[in-house]
């Protein structure tokens, strides 16, 4: 398993895959969802935005060392 999303998943997901607020979440049945952490405090953001996200006012690039925690949901 890699630290972040692979290129195919990143293309399917859009900005959330590269955003510090995006969290990859896998269900017990193997489905994968992307959750926006901004939705916790700002009602303008949907917790599970429709993918791919091509534009977002809350987008903030993730730091390179945060990709493993983002992918695991921590």
C-alpha positions in Angstrom: 0.0 0.0 0.0 1.3 3.5 -0.8 1.2 6.6 1.4 -1.2 8.5 -0.8 -3.7 7.9 -3.5 -2.4 6.5 -6.7 -2.6 8.5 -9.9 -5.8 6.8 -11.1 -7.6 7.5 -7.8 -6.3 11.0 -7.7 -7.8 11.7 -11.1 -11.1 10.2 -10.1 -11.2 12.1 -6.8 -9.9 15.5 -8.0 -8.7 18.2 -5.6 -9.7 16.3 -2.4 -6.9 13.8 -3.0 -4.3 16.6 -2.8 -6.0 18.7 -0.1 -5.0 18.8 3.5 -8.7 18.7 4.5 -9.5 15.6 2.4 -9.6 12.2 4.2 -9.9 8.9 2.4 -12.3 6.5 4.2 -12.9 2.9 3.4 -16.0 1.0 4.5 -16.0 -2.5 5.9 -17.3 -3.7 2.5 -14.4 -2.1 0.7 -16.0 1.0 -0.7 -13.9 4.1 -0.6 -15.2 7.6 0.2 -13.5 11.0 0.5 -14.5 13.2 3.5 -14.0 16.9 3.7 -12.9 17.9 7.2 -14.0 21.5 6.6 -17.6 20.3 6.8 -17.1 19.8 10.6 -17.0 23.6 11.1 -18.2 25.3 7.9 -21.7 24.5 6.5 -20.6 25.6 3.0 -18.7 22.3 2.6 -20.4 18.9 2.1 -18.9 16.1 4.3 -18.8 13.7 1.2 -18.6 15.9 -1.9 -19.5 14.5 -5.3 -16.4 13.4 -7.1 -14.4 14.5 -8.9 -13.9 17.9 -7.2 -12.4 20.3 -9.8 -12.8 23.6 -7.9 -13.2 24.3 -4.2 -12.8 27.5 -2.2 -11.4 25.5 0.8 -8.7 23.7 -1.1 -5.3 23.9 0.6 -2.4 21.7 -0.7 -1.4 18.9 1.7 2.1 18.9 3.0 4.2 16.0 1.6 4.6 14.5 5.0 0.9 14.4 5.8 -0.1 11.9 3.0 0.0 8.8 5.1 -2.2 10.2 7.9 -4.7 11.6 5.3 -5.0 8.2 3.6 -5.6 6.4 6.8 -8.2 8.8 8.1 -6.3 9.9 11.2 
